[in-house]
Amino acid sequence: MTDVLVAELRDALGPRGWLDPADAGSVLTGWRKAYSGTPVLVARPDTVEGVQAVVRACADHAAAVVTQGGNTGLSGGSVPIDDLPDGRPSVLLLTSRLNRIESVDPDRFTATVQAGCTIEQVQQAAAAVDRQLAMDWGARGTATVGGAIATNAGGLNVLRYGNTRRHVLGIEAVLADGRVFDGLRALRKDNTGYDLKQLFIGAEGTLGVVTRAVLELQPALAHHRTLFAALTGLDRATDLYGLARSIDAGGLTAFELVPEMGVAAAVDVLGITRPIDTRAEWYLMARFSGAAGSPTPSWPRPPPRRPTSGCSGTSSLPRSSSTRRGPSSTPPSRSTGSPSSSAASRPLPPGSAGRRRSCSRSATSATATCTSTCCRPSSTAGGSPPTWSPPSPPRSTASSGTWAARSAPSTASARTCSAA
């Protein structure tokens, strides 16, 4: 039976479409060298019809099909095994010859590619039309689109752009009986029935062999800033992640934990310079990305305290979030006077006549003596207690080279308020 299957596959694929296992080399062994096996044949189709022929022949002869892309996985899922539980033979199906980029549409932000294209190959095609494929990982030069879809790979940019599932608009796949599932659509607003392509994403080839895909592209980002920091302990990583998100949630592209042994190996093997002189057991690398002319993120300094407070003694209400600015930005001004004179010129709300106030604060104290219009009565009736109402923070006018961030709420400070 095995000889018949091998002869049938060789006839269907032609002389360039198959390899003898003795000549297959590293494709029979996993990347970690922990898994290996010998199939009866290594199939290398270069068309969808060739994939159909392989799958149909294996189905007729009860042979297992193991699909392999770039062989960059670490769990052995793309490597054949010799001792299948039921004793069936296996055929290794390589997608490496399905490597054509069929189209790139910069206006619709899509790329239609075959499953054997490497991630780097698609990235370069997108960059040529000022677009980017946001899927990215270290093995980009070897890992393939089909493998990424089969494993729903995450990668370096998963925080901002999500797993592979979010980048796939359409799929074409060969099913176990040789039929073709045609879900190769580029329409984003496709609400026609079941979204069957999602079944193939992350299924690791158990439902079919992915042969083509329509991928979503993103606008090219020209500006990148990278932070590399030494951690005093792993428990600080989540604190820094929260800080990074508060700095620029939309621009945070990557956030990676790096061990010292990885840094040491990169320095020794690649001959590069250490990013920082400080030595630690763990490091953190964060990357912020933006388009041309976008604001540049920077780590915040403690925000200036604003003279907003409660009334009638000590208040435990939280301070309002403030908008900080880079050193080169200029806040908008509603008057030509000083901030205090500007506040004094604002009209009072109804019922607050005679309650105009001014604020003063010690530069070294968290306690403010407040007599300002930020304390507004809740009613015009005499004796009604006023309610706390924070003033609106000024709008950011950050331009290229500056950046404005909204600081995280902090613990409320005690404030003392007295009427004028």
Secondary structure, 3 states (H helix, E strand, C coil): CHHHHHHHHHHHHCCCCEECHHHCHHHHECCCCCCECCCCEEECCCCHHHHHHHHHHHHHCCCEEEEECCCCCCCCCCCCCCCCCCCCCEEEEECCCCCCEEEEECCCCEEEEECCCEHHHHHHHHHCCCEECCCCCCCCCCCEHHHHHHHCCCCCCHHHHCCHHHHEEEEEEECCCCCEEEECCCCCCCCCCCCCHHHHCCCCCCCCEEEEEEEECEECCCEEEEEEEEECCHHHHHHHHHHHHHHHCCCEEEEEEEEHHHHHHHHHHHCCCCCCCCCCCEEEEEEEEECCCCCCCCCCCCCCCCCCCCCCCCCCCCCCCCEECCCCCCCCCCCCCCHHHHHHCCCCCCCCCCCCCCEEECCCCCCEEECCCCEEECCCCCCCCEEECCCCCCCCCCCCCCCCEECCCCCCCCCEECCC
